[in-house]
Amino acid sequence: MADFADTASEIEQECLQQALQNRAQFSAHSHFECDECGEEIPEQRRAIGGVTHCIECQTKLEAKQKHFR
Ligand SMILES: [Zn+2]
């Protein structure tokens, strides 16, 4: 019974660590300026995390990706 509980908490900790890692990666990478046109990305948008393009360029990019499919 004790072994079973140990295993369960180990798995729980692994999940928690993985979740924290994913979160750190996700929030790490917002650019201050748009990669495409160099326009400043609004702070509200940068707060999302992983933002590299302004809304306009992101929209164009997504439209392109859809077009290629
Ligand atoms: Zn842009």
N, CA, C, O and the ligand as a Tripos MOL2 file, in Angstrom:
@<TRIPOS>MOLECULE
protein
  277   275    70     0     0
PROTEIN
NO_CHARGES

@<TRIPOS>ATOM
      1 N           0.8290   -1.2140    0.0000 N.3       1 MET1
      2 CA          0.0000    0.0000    0.0000 C.3       1 MET1
      3 C           0.8610    1.2610    0.0000 C.2       1 MET1
      4 O           0.5630    2.2330   -0.6940 O.2       1 MET1
      5 N           1.9440    1.2280    0.7980 N.am      2 ALA2
      6 CA          2.8390    2.3880    0.8930 C.3       2 ALA2
      7 C           3.5160    2.6340   -0.4540 C.2       2 ALA2
      8 O           3.6570    3.7770   -0.8890 O.2       2 ALA2
      9 N           3.9330    1.5490   -1.1080 N.am      3 ASP3
     10 CA          4.5850    1.6700   -2.4070 C.3       3 ASP3
     11 C           3.6680    2.3390   -3.4210 C.2       3 ASP3
     12 O           4.0770    3.1860   -4.2140 O.2       3 ASP3
     13 N           2.4520    1.9320   -3.3580 N.am      4 PHE4
     14 CA          1.4690    2.4490   -4.2980 C.3       4 PHE4
     15 C           1.3210    3.9670   -4.1470 C.2       4 PHE4
     16 O           1.2480    4.6970   -5.1360 O.2       4 PHE4
     17 N           1.2800    4.4190   -2.9140 N.am      5 ALA5
     18 CA          1.1390    5.8510   -2.6350 C.3       5 ALA5
     19 C           2.3780    6.6100   -3.1090 C.2       5 ALA5
     20 O           2.2660    7.7070   -3.6560 O.2       5 ALA5
     21 N           3.5580    6.0230   -2.8970 N.am      6 ASP6
     22 CA          4.7970    6.6660   -3.3370 C.3       6 ASP6
     23 C           4.7980    6.8780   -4.8440 C.2       6 ASP6
     24 O           5.1320    7.9540   -5.3400 O.2       6 ASP6
     25 N           4.4210    5.8410   -5.5480 N.am      7 THR7
     26 CA          4.3990    5.9140   -7.0080 C.3       7 THR7
     27 C           3.4360    7.0010   -7.4760 C.2       7 THR7
     28 O           3.7290    7.7630   -8.3980 O.2       7 THR7
     29 N           2.3110    7.0520   -6.8360 N.am      8 ALA8
     30 CA          1.3010    8.0310   -7.2330 C.3       8 ALA8
     31 C           1.8260    9.4530   -7.0610 C.2       8 ALA8
     32 O           1.6270   10.2970   -7.9340 O.2       8 ALA8
     33 N           2.4860    9.7170   -5.9580 N.am      9 SER9
     34 CA          2.9800   11.0810   -5.7210 C.3       9 SER9
     35 C           4.1520   11.3980   -6.6460 C.2       9 SER9
     36 O           4.3490   12.5530   -7.0220 O.2       9 SER9
     37 N           4.9310   10.3790   -7.0150 N.am     10 GLU10
     38 CA          6.0200   10.6000   -7.9740 C.3      10 GLU10
     39 C           5.4630   11.0420   -9.3210 C.2      10 GLU10
     40 O           5.9480   11.9890   -9.9390 O.2      10 GLU10
     41 N           4.4480   10.3390   -9.7470 N.am     11 ILE11
     42 CA          3.8220   10.6910  -11.0310 C.3      11 ILE11
     43 C           3.2580   12.0990  -10.9620 C.2      11 ILE11
     44 O           3.3830   12.8770  -11.9090 O.2      11 ILE11
     45 N           2.6440   12.4170   -9.8510 N.am     12 GLU12
     46 CA          2.0570   13.7340   -9.6710 C.3      12 GLU12
     47 C           3.1280   14.8160   -9.7970 C.2      12 GLU12
     48 O           2.9180   15.8390  -10.4490 O.2      12 GLU12
     49 N           4.2650   14.5790   -9.1720 N.am     13 GLN13
     50 CA          5.3490   15.5600   -9.2150 C.3      13 GLN13
     51 C           5.9090   15.7100  -10.6230 C.2      13 GLN13
     52 O           6.2410   16.8130  -11.0570 O.2      13 GLN13
     53 N           6.0070   14.6030  -11.3220 N.am     14 GLU14
     54 CA          6.5110   14.6550  -12.6950 C.3      14 GLU14
     55 C           5.5830   15.4990  -13.5680 C.2      14 GLU14
     56 O           6.0350   16.3120  -14.3740 O.2      14 GLU14
     57 N           4.2990   15.2950  -13.3940 N.am     15 CYS15
     58 CA          3.3110   16.0600  -14.1580 C.3      15 CYS15
     59 C           3.4330   17.5420  -13.8520 C.2      15 CYS15
     60 O           3.3670   18.3830  -14.7490 O.2      15 CYS15
     61 N           3.6110   17.8470  -12.5830 N.am     16 LEU16
     62 CA          3.7060   19.2380  -12.1620 C.3      16 LEU16
     63 C           4.9440   19.8910  -12.7640 C.2      16 LEU16
     64 O           4.8850   21.0180  -13.2550 O.2      16 LEU16
     65 N           6.0560   19.1800  -12.7240 N.am     17 GLN17
     66 CA          7.2920   19.7210  -13.2910 C.3      17 GLN17
     67 C           7.1550   19.9480  -14.7920 C.2      17 GLN17
     68 O           7.6050   20.9620  -15.3270 O.2      17 GLN17
     69 N           6.5360   19.0060  -15.4450 N.am     18 GLN18
     70 CA          6.3520   19.1210  -16.8890 C.3      18 GLN18
     71 C           5.4630   20.3180  -17.2160 C.2      18 GLN18
     72 O           5.7190   21.0610  -18.1640 O.2      18 GLN18
     73 N           4.4260   20.4880  -16.4230 N.am     19 ALA19
     74 CA          3.5100   21.6120  -16.6340 C.3      19 ALA19
     75 C           4.2440   22.9320  -16.4470 C.2      19 ALA19
     76 O           4.0460   23.8690  -17.2210 O.2      19 ALA19
     77 N           5.0840   23.0100  -15.4320 N.am     20 LEU20
     78 CA          5.8500   24.2320  -15.1820 C.3      20 LEU20
     79 C           6.8280   24.4970  -16.3180 C.2      20 LEU20
     80 O           7.0070   25.6400  -16.7400 O.2      20 LEU20
     81 N           7.4570   23.4380  -16.8080 N.am     21 GLN21
     82 CA          8.4070   23.5830  -17.9230 C.3      21 GLN21
     83 C           7.7010   24.0970  -19.1690 C.2      21 GLN21
     84 O           8.1850   25.0120  -19.8350 O.2      21 GLN21
     85 N           6.5640   23.5090  -19.4740 N.am     22 ASN22
     86 CA          5.8070   23.9350  -20.6440 C.3      22 ASN22
     87 C           5.4190   25.4040  -20.5170 C.2      22 ASN22
     88 O           5.4680   26.1640  -21.4840 O.2      22 ASN22
     89 N           5.0330   25.7850  -19.3050 N.am     23 ARG23
     90 CA          4.6040   27.1450  -19.0700 C.3      23 ARG23
     91 C           5.7690   28.1110  -19.2510 C.2      23 ARG23
     92 O           5.6080   29.1870  -19.8270 O.2      23 ARG23
     93 N           6.9420   27.7220  -18.7550 N.am     24 ALA24
     94 CA          8.1210   28.5800  -18.8670 C.3      24 ALA24
     95 C           8.4770   28.7780  -20.3400 C.2      24 ALA24
     96 O           8.7770   29.8930  -20.7680 O.2      24 ALA24
     97 N           8.4430   27.7040  -21.1030 N.am     25 GLN25
     98 CA          8.7430   27.7940  -22.5370 C.3      25 GLN25
     99 C           7.7220   28.6750  -23.2370 C.2      25 GLN25
    100 O           8.0570   29.4600  -24.1240 O.2      25 GLN25
    101 N           6.5040   28.5330  -22.8300 N.am     26 PHE26
    102 CA          5.4260   29.2340  -23.5070 C.3      26 PHE26
    103 C           5.5150   30.7370  -23.2620 C.2      26 PHE26
    104 O           5.2610   31.5370  -24.1630 O.2      26 PHE26
    105 N           5.8760   31.1110  -22.0450 N.am     27 SER27
    106 CA          5.8680   32.5370  -21.7070 C.3      27 SER27
    107 C           7.2170   33.1980  -21.9630 C.2      27 SER27
    108 O           7.3660   34.4030  -21.7600 O.2      27 SER27
    109 N           8.2060   32.4150  -22.4100 N.am     28 ALA28
    110 CA          9.5610   32.9530  -22.5210 C.3      28 ALA28
    111 C           9.7450   33.8620  -23.7340 C.2      28 ALA28
    112 O          10.5790   34.7670  -23.7050 O.2      28 ALA28
    113 N           8.9940   33.6340  -24.7770 N.am     29 HIS29
    114 CA          9.4850   34.0180  -26.1040 C.3      29 HIS29
    115 C           8.6980   35.0930  -26.8320 C.2      29 HIS29
    116 O           8.5520   35.0100  -28.0510 O.2      29 HIS29
    117 N           8.1900   36.0880  -26.1440 N.am     30 SER30
    118 CA          7.5260   37.1700  -26.8480 C.3      30 SER30
    119 C           8.5490   38.1990  -27.3150 C.2      30 SER30
    120 O           9.4000   38.6340  -26.5400 O.2      30 SER30
    121 N           8.4630   38.5800  -28.5730 N.am     31 HIS31
    122 CA          9.3510   39.6170  -29.0990 C.3      31 HIS31
    123 C           8.7520   40.9860  -28.8390 C.2      31 HIS31
    124 O           7.5330   41.1460  -28.7700 O.2      31 HIS31
    125 N           9.6330   41.9790  -28.6930 N.am     32 PHE32
    126 CA          9.1590   43.3370  -28.4560 C.3      32 PHE32
    127 C           8.6590   43.9570  -29.7600 C.2      32 PHE32
    128 O           7.7160   44.7480  -29.7690 O.2      32 PHE32
    129 N           9.3120   43.5790  -30.8600 N.am     33 GLU33
    130 CA          8.9030   44.0960  -32.1680 C.3      33 GLU33
    131 C           8.5290   42.9390  -33.0900 C.2      33 GLU33
    132 O           9.0130   41.8180  -32.9330 O.2      33 GLU33
    133 N           7.6680   43.2320  -34.0420 N.am     34 CYS34
    134 CA          7.2160   42.2210  -34.9860 C.3      34 CYS34
    135 C           8.3790   41.7360  -35.8600 C.2      34 CYS34
    136 O           9.1390   42.5460  -36.3910 O.2      34 CYS34
    137 N           8.5150   40.4270  -36.0040 N.am     35 ASP35
    138 CA          9.5660   39.8410  -36.8340 C.3      35 ASP35
    139 C           9.4160   40.2290  -38.3020 C.2      35 ASP35
    140 O          10.4000   40.2830  -39.0390 O.2      35 ASP35
    141 N           8.2080   40.4920  -38.7110 N.am     36 GLU36
    142 CA          7.9200   40.7030  -40.1240 C.3      36 GLU36
    143 C           8.0730   42.1720  -40.5240 C.2      36 GLU36
    144 O           8.7640   42.4770  -41.4960 O.2      36 GLU36
    145 N           7.4400   43.0770  -39.7910 N.am     37 CYS37
    146 CA          7.4160   44.4780  -40.2180 C.3      37 CYS37
    147 C           8.1260   45.4040  -39.2420 C.2      37 CYS37
    148 O           8.3030   46.5840  -39.5440 O.2      37 CYS37
    149 N           8.5440   44.8980  -38.0630 N.am     38 GLY38
    150 CA          9.2850   45.7180  -37.1160 C.3      38 GLY38
    151 C           8.4200   46.6410  -36.2770 C.2      38 GLY38
    152 O           8.9330   47.4360  -35.4890 O.2      38 GLY38
    153 N           7.1230   46.5390  -36.4440 N.am     39 GLU39
    154 CA          6.2090   47.3290  -35.6170 C.3      39 GLU39
    155 C           6.2620   46.8240  -34.1770 C.2      39 GLU39
    156 O           6.4680   45.6370  -33.9250 O.2      39 GLU39
    157 N           6.0740   47.7410  -33.2510 N.am     40 GLU40
    158 CA          6.0340   47.3500  -31.8540 C.3      40 GLU40
    159 C           4.7870   46.5110  -31.5780 C.2      40 GLU40
    160 O           3.6790   46.8630  -31.9830 O.2      40 GLU40
    161 N           4.9930   45.4030  -30.8850 N.am     41 ILE41
    162 CA          3.8570   44.5490  -30.5380 C.3      41 ILE41
    163 C           3.2470   45.0630  -29.2380 C.2      41 ILE41
    164 O           3.9610   45.2560  -28.2540 O.2      41 ILE41
    165 N           1.9420   45.2830  -29.2240 N.am     42 PRO42
    166 CA          1.2940   45.8220  -28.0190 C.3      42 PRO42
    167 C           1.5510   44.9330  -26.8010 C.2      42 PRO42
    168 O           1.6050   43.7070  -26.9020 O.2      42 PRO42
    169 N           1.7070   45.5840  -25.6550 N.am     43 GLU43
    170 CA          2.0550   44.8640  -24.4360 C.3      43 GLU43
    171 C           1.0220   43.7930  -24.1100 C.2      43 GLU43
    172 O           1.3710   42.7080  -23.6460 O.2      43 GLU43
    173 N          -0.2270   44.0930  -24.3490 N.am     44 GLN44
    174 CA         -1.2950   43.1320  -24.0590 C.3      44 GLN44
    175 C          -1.1160   41.8580  -24.8570 C.2      44 GLN44
    176 O          -1.3980   40.7600  -24.3780 O.2      44 GLN44
    177 N          -0.6370   42.0240  -26.0950 N.am     45 ARG45
    178 CA         -0.4280   40.8720  -26.9610 C.3      45 ARG45
    179 C           0.8260   40.1040  -26.5400 C.2      45 ARG45
    180 O           0.8420   38.8730  -26.5480 O.2      45 ARG45
    181 N           1.8810   40.8460  -26.1710 N.am     46 ARG46
    182 CA          3.1170   40.2030  -25.7240 C.3      46 ARG46
    183 C           2.9080   39.3760  -24.4690 C.2      46 ARG46
    184 O           3.5870   38.3730  -24.2530 O.2      46 ARG46
    185 N           1.9580   39.8060  -23.6400 N.am     47 ALA47
    186 CA          1.6880   39.1250  -22.3720 C.3      47 ALA47
    187 C           1.2000   37.6980  -22.5830 C.2      47 ALA47
    188 O           1.2960   36.8660  -21.6810 O.2      47 ALA47
    189 N           0.6810   37.4140  -23.7670 N.am     48 ILE48
    190 CA          0.2010   36.0570  -24.0650 C.3      48 ILE48
    191 C           1.3640   35.0750  -24.0240 C.2      48 ILE48
    192 O           1.2000   33.9400  -23.5760 O.2      48 ILE48
    193 N           2.5340   35.4970  -24.4870 N.am     49 GLY49
    194 CA          3.7140   34.6240  -24.5180 C.3      49 GLY49
    195 C           3.8670   33.9740  -25.8700 C.2      49 GLY49
    196 O           2.8800   33.5790  -26.4910 O.2      49 GLY49
    197 N           5.1130   33.8590  -26.3380 N.am     50 GLY50
    198 CA          5.3890   33.2210  -27.6190 C.3      50 GLY50
    199 C           4.9430   34.0590  -28.8020 C.2      50 GLY50
    200 O           4.7470   33.5310  -29.8970 O.2      50 GLY50
    201 N           4.7820   35.3580  -28.5950 N.am     51 VAL51
    202 CA          4.3100   36.2290  -29.6770 C.3      51 VAL51
    203 C           5.5130   36.8180  -30.4160 C.2      51 VAL51
    204 O           6.3740   37.4500  -29.8030 O.2      51 VAL51
    205 N           5.5680   36.6130  -31.7170 N.am     52 THR52
    206 CA          6.6810   37.1270  -32.5140 C.3      52 THR52
    207 C           6.2140   38.0540  -33.6300 C.2      52 THR52
    208 O           7.0390   38.6680  -34.3070 O.2      52 THR52
    209 N           4.9180   38.1610  -33.8290 N.am     53 HIS53
    210 CA          4.3880   39.0000  -34.9030 C.3      53 HIS53
    211 C           3.2610   39.8770  -34.3830 C.2      53 HIS53
    212 O           2.5550   39.5060  -33.4460 O.2      53 HIS53
    213 N           3.0980   41.0430  -34.9990 N.am     54 CYS54
    214 CA          1.9690   41.8950  -34.6740 C.3      54 CYS54
    215 C           0.6870   41.2420  -35.2080 C.2      54 CYS54
    216 O           0.7310   40.2860  -35.9820 O.2      54 CYS54
    217 N          -0.4220   41.7740  -34.7800 N.am     55 ILE55
    218 CA         -1.6990   41.1420  -35.1250 C.3      55 ILE55
    219 C          -1.8700   41.0560  -36.6370 C.2      55 ILE55
    220 O          -2.3230   40.0460  -37.1750 O.2      55 ILE55
    221 N          -1.4920   42.1480  -37.3100 N.am     56 GLU56
    222 CA         -1.6780   42.2110  -38.7610 C.3      56 GLU56
    223 C          -0.8810   41.1170  -39.4750 C.2      56 GLU56
    224 O          -1.4180   40.3980  -40.3170 O.2      56 GLU56
    225 N           0.4140   40.9990  -39.1280 N.am     57 CYS57
    226 CA          1.2720   40.0060  -39.7730 C.3      57 CYS57
    227 C           0.8680   38.5900  -39.3680 C.2      57 CYS57
    228 O           0.9140   37.6670  -40.1820 O.2      57 CYS57
    229 N           0.4770   38.4280  -38.1230 N.am     58 GLN58
    230 CA          0.0380   37.1110  -37.6670 C.3      58 GLN58
    231 C          -1.1750   36.6580  -38.4700 C.2      58 GLN58
    232 O          -1.2750   35.4970  -38.8660 O.2      58 GLN58
    233 N          -2.0810   37.5780  -38.7000 N.am     59 THR59
    234 CA         -3.2780   37.2640  -39.4720 C.3      59 THR59
    235 C          -2.9150   36.8510  -40.8970 C.2      59 THR59
    236 O          -3.4440   35.8790  -41.4360 O.2      59 THR59
    237 N          -1.9870   37.6240  -41.4980 N.am     60 LYS60
    238 CA         -1.5380   37.3070  -42.8640 C.3      60 LYS60
    239 C          -0.8660   35.9400  -42.9030 C.2      60 LYS60
    240 O          -1.1060   35.1370  -43.8040 O.2      60 LYS60
    241 N          -0.0100   35.6890  -41.8960 N.am     61 LEU61
    242 CA          0.7090   34.4210  -41.8340 C.3      61 LEU61
    243 C          -0.2490   33.2420  -41.7440 C.2      61 LEU61
    244 O          -0.0920   32.2350  -42.4340 O.2      61 LEU61
    245 N          -1.2420   33.3920  -40.8800 N.am     62 GLU62
    246 CA         -2.1980   32.3070  -40.7030 C.3      62 GLU62
    247 C          -3.0060   32.0930  -41.9690 C.2      62 GLU62
    248 O          -3.3370   30.9580  -42.3100 O.2      62 GLU62
    249 N          -3.3240   33.1660  -42.6630 N.am     63 ALA63
    250 CA         -4.0600   33.0730  -43.9260 C.3      63 ALA63
    251 C          -3.2260   32.3100  -44.9580 C.2      63 ALA63
    252 O          -3.7420   31.4810  -45.7080 O.2      63 ALA63
    253 N          -1.9070   32.6150  -44.9780 N.am     64 LYS64
    254 CA         -0.9950   31.9380  -45.8880 C.3      64 LYS64
    255 C          -0.9300   30.4420  -45.5970 C.2      64 LYS64
    256 O          -0.9950   29.6130  -46.5040 O.2      64 LYS64
    257 N          -0.7990   30.1160  -44.3070 N.am     65 GLN65
    258 CA         -0.6970   28.7200  -43.9090 C.3      65 GLN65
    259 C          -1.9440   27.9420  -44.3310 C.2      65 GLN65
    260 O          -1.8540   26.8000  -44.7820 O.2      65 GLN65
    261 N          -3.0910   28.5690  -44.1780 N.am     66 LYS66
    262 CA         -4.3320   27.9280  -44.5920 C.3      66 LYS66
    263 C          -4.3340   27.7170  -46.1030 C.2      66 LYS66
    264 O          -4.7950   26.6910  -46.6050 O.2      66 LYS66
    265 N          -3.8010   28.7220  -46.8220 N.am     67 HIS67
    266 CA         -3.7790   28.6690  -48.2780 C.3      67 HIS67
    267 C          -2.9330   27.4960  -48.7760 C.2      67 HIS67
    268 O          -3.2890   26.8310  -49.7480 O.2      67 HIS67
    269 N          -1.8000   27.2500  -48.0890 N.am     68 PHE68
    270 CA         -0.9080   26.1910  -48.5400 C.3      68 PHE68
    271 C          -1.4560   24.7830  -48.2910 C.2      68 PHE68
    272 O          -1.0250   23.8280  -48.9370 O.2      68 PHE68
    273 N          -2.3810   24.6540  -47.3790 N.am     69 ARG69
    274 CA         -2.8960   23.3370  -47.0520 C.3      69 ARG69
    275 C          -3.8200   22.7320  -48.0710 C.2      69 ARG69
    276 O          -4.3070   21.6180  -47.8790 O.2      69 ARG69
    277 ZN          4.0040   43.0300  -38.2890 Zn       70 ZN70
@<TRIPOS>BOND
     1     1     2 1
     2     2     3 1
     3     3     4 2
     4     3     5 am
     5     5     6 1
     6     6     7 1
     7     7     8 2
     8     7     9 am
     9     9    10 1
    10    10    11 1
    11    11    12 2
    12    11    13 am
    13    13    14 1
    14    14    15 1
    15    15    16 2
    16    15    17 am
    17    17    18 1
    18    18    19 1
    19    19    20 2
    20    19    21 am
    21    21    22 1
    22    22    23 1
    23    23    24 2
    24    23    25 am
    25    25    26 1
    26    26    27 1
    27    27    28 2
    28    27    29 am
    29    29    30 1
    30    30    31 1
    31    31    32 2
    32    31    33 am
    33    33    34 1
    34    34    35 1
    35    35    36 2
    36    35    37 am
    37    37    38 1
    38    38    39 1
    39    39    40 2
    40    39    41 am
    41    41    42 1
    42    42    43 1
    43    43    44 2
    44    43    45 am
    45    45    46 1
    46    46    47 1
    47    47    48 2
    48    47    49 am
    49    49    50 1
    50    50    51 1
    51    51    52 2
    52    51    53 am
    53    53    54 1
    54    54    55 1
    55    55    56 2
    56    55    57 am
    57    57    58 1
    58    58    59 1
    59    59    60 2
    60    59    61 am
    61    61    62 1
    62    62    63 1
    63    63    64 2
    64    63    65 am
    65    65    66 1
    66    66    67 1
    67    67    68 2
    68    67    69 am
    69    69    70 1
    70    70    71 1
    71    71    72 2
    72    71    73 am
    73    73    74 1
    74    74    75 1
    75    75    76 2
    76    75    77 am
    77    77    78 1
    78    78    79 1
    79    79    80 2
    80    79    81 am
    81    81    82 1
    82    82    83 1
    83    83    84 2
    84    83    85 am
    85    85    86 1
    86    86    87 1
    87    87    88 2
    88    87    89 am
    89    89    90 1
    90    90    91 1
    91    91    92 2
    92    91    93 am
    93    93    94 1
    94    94    95 1
    95    95    96 2
    96    95    97 am
    97    97    98 1
    98    98    99 1
    99    99   100 2
   100    99   101 am
   101   101   102 1
   102   102   103 1
   103   103   104 2
   104   103   105 am
   105   105   106 1
   106   106   107 1
   107   107   108 2
   108   107   109 am
   109   109   110 1
   110   110   111 1
   111   111   112 2
   112   111   113 am
   113   113   114 1
   114   114   115 1
   115   115   116 2
   116   115   117 am
   117   117   118 1
   118   118   119 1
   119   119   120 2
   120   119   121 am
   121   121   122 1
   122   122   123 1
   123   123   124 2
   124   123   125 am
   125   125   126 1
   126   126   127 1
   127   127   128 2
   128   127   129 am
   129   129   130 1
   130   130   131 1
   131   131   132 2
   132   131   133 am
   133   133   134 1
   134   134   135 1
   135   135   136 2
   136   135   137 am
   137   137   138 1
   138   138   139 1
   139   139   140 2
   140   139   141 am
   141   141   142 1
   142   142   143 1
   143   143   144 2
   144   143   145 am
   145   145   146 1
   146   146   147 1
   147   147   148 2
   148   147   149 am
   149   149   150 1
   150   150   151 1
   151   151   152 2
   152   151   153 am
   153   153   154 1
   154   154   155 1
   155   155   156 2
   156   155   157 am
   157   157   158 1
   158   158   159 1
   159   159   160 2
   160   159   161 am
   161   161   162 1
   162   162   163 1
   163   163   164 2
   164   163   165 am
   165   165   166 1
   166   166   167 1
   167   167   168 2
   168   167   169 am
   169   169   170 1
   170   170   171 1
   171   171   172 2
   172   171   173 am
   173   173   174 1
   174   174   175 1
   175   175   176 2
   176   175   177 am
   177   177   178 1
   178   178   179 1
   179   179   180 2
   180   179   181 am
   181   181   182 1
   182   182   183 1
   183   183   184 2
   184   183   185 am
   185   185   186 1
   186   186   187 1
   187   187   188 2
   188   187   189 am
   189   189   190 1
   190   190   191 1
   191   191   192 2
   192   191   193 am
   193   193   194 1
   194   194   195 1
   195   195   196 2
   196   195   197 am
   197   197   198 1
   198   198   199 1
   199   199   200 2
   200   199   201 am
   201   201   202 1
   202   202   203 1
   203   203   204 2
   204   203   205 am
   205   205   206 1
   206   206   207 1
   207   207   208 2
   208   207   209 am
   209   209   210 1
   210   210   211 1
   211   211   212 2
   212   211   213 am
   213   213   214 1
   214   214   215 1
   215   215   216 2
   216   215   217 am
   217   217   218 1
   218   218   219 1
   219   219   220 2
   220   219   221 am
   221   221   222 1
   222   222   223 1
   223   223   224 2
   224   223   225 am
   225   225   226 1
   226   226   227 1
   227   227   228 2
   228   227   229 am
   229   229   230 1
   230   230   231 1
   231   231   232 2
   232   231   233 am
   233   233   234 1
   234   234   235 1
   235   235   236 2
   236   235   237 am
   237   237   238 1
   238   238   239 1
   239   239   240 2
   240   239   241 am
   241   241   242 1
   242   242   243 1
   243   243   244 2
   244   243   245 am
   245   245   246 1
   246   246   247 1
   247   247   248 2
   248   247   249 am
   249   249   250 1
   250   250   251 1
   251   251   252 2
   252   251   253 am
   253   253   254 1
   254   254   255 1
   255   255   256 2
   256   255   257 am
   257   257   258 1
   258   258   259 1
   259   259   260 2
   260   259   261 am
   261   261   262 1
   262   262   263 1
   263   263   264 2
   264   263   265 am
   265   265   266 1
   266   266   267 1
   267   267   268 2
   268   267   269 am
   269   269   270 1
   270   270   271 1
   271   271   272 2
   272   271   273 am
   273   273   274 1
   274   274   275 1
   275   275   276 2
@<TRIPOS>SUBSTRUCTURE
     1 MET1         2 RESIDUE 1 A MET
     2 ALA2         6 RESIDUE 1 A ALA
     3 ASP3        10 RESIDUE 1 A ASP
     4 PHE4        14 RESIDUE 1 A PHE
     5 ALA5        18 RESIDUE 1 A ALA
     6 ASP6        22 RESIDUE 1 A ASP
     7 THR7        26 RESIDUE 1 A THR
     8 ALA8        30 RESIDUE 1 A ALA
     9 SER9        34 RESIDUE 1 A SER
    10 GLU10       38 RESIDUE 1 A GLU
    11 ILE11       42 RESIDUE 1 A ILE
    12 GLU12       46 RESIDUE 1 A GLU
    13 GLN13       50 RESIDUE 1 A GLN
    14 GLU14       54 RESIDUE 1 A GLU
    15 CYS15       58 RESIDUE 1 A CYS
    16 LEU16       62 RESIDUE 1 A LEU
    17 GLN17       66 RESIDUE 1 A GLN
    18 GLN18       70 RESIDUE 1 A GLN
    19 ALA19       74 RESIDUE 1 A ALA
    20 LEU20       78 RESIDUE 1 A LEU
    21 GLN21       82 RESIDUE 1 A GLN
    22 ASN22       86 RESIDUE 1 A ASN
    23 ARG23       90 RESIDUE 1 A ARG
    24 ALA24       94 RESIDUE 1 A ALA
    25 GLN25       98 RESIDUE 1 A GLN
    26 PHE26      102 RESIDUE 1 A PHE
    27 SER27      106 RESIDUE 1 A SER
    28 ALA28      110 RESIDUE 1 A ALA
    29 HIS29      114 RESIDUE 1 A HIS
    30 SER30      118 RESIDUE 1 A SER
    31 HIS31      122 RESIDUE 1 A HIS
    32 PHE32      126 RESIDUE 1 A PHE
    33 GLU33      130 RESIDUE 1 A GLU
    34 CYS34      134 RESIDUE 1 A CYS
    35 ASP35      138 RESIDUE 1 A ASP
    36 GLU36      142 RESIDUE 1 A GLU
    37 CYS37      146 RESIDUE 1 A CYS
    38 GLY38      150 RESIDUE 1 A GLY
    39 GLU39      154 RESIDUE 1 A GLU
    40 GLU40      158 RESIDUE 1 A GLU
    41 ILE41      162 RESIDUE 1 A ILE
    42 PRO42      166 RESIDUE 1 A PRO
    43 GLU43      170 RESIDUE 1 A GLU
    44 GLN44      174 RESIDUE 1 A GLN
    45 ARG45      178 RESIDUE 1 A ARG
    46 ARG46      182 RESIDUE 1 A ARG
    47 ALA47      186 RESIDUE 1 A ALA
    48 ILE48      190 RESIDUE 1 A ILE
    49 GLY49      194 RESIDUE 1 A GLY
    50 GLY50      198 RESIDUE 1 A GLY
    51 VAL51      202 RESIDUE 1 A VAL
    52 THR52      206 RESIDUE 1 A THR
    53 HIS53      210 RESIDUE 1 A HIS
    54 CYS54      214 RESIDUE 1 A CYS
    55 ILE55      218 RESIDUE 1 A ILE
    56 GLU56      222 RESIDUE 1 A GLU
    57 CYS57      226 RESIDUE 1 A CYS
    58 GLN58      230 RESIDUE 1 A GLN
    59 THR59      234 RESIDUE 1 A THR
    60 LYS60      238 RESIDUE 1 A LYS
    61 LEU61      242 RESIDUE 1 A LEU
    62 GLU62      246 RESIDUE 1 A GLU
    63 ALA63      250 RESIDUE 1 A ALA
    64 LYS64      254 RESIDUE 1 A LYS
    65 GLN65      258 RESIDUE 1 A GLN
    66 LYS66      262 RESIDUE 1 A LYS
    67 HIS67      266 RESIDUE 1 A HIS
    68 PHE68      270 RESIDUE 1 A PHE
    69 ARG69      274 RESIDUE 1 A ARG
    70 ZN70       277 GROUP 0 **** ****
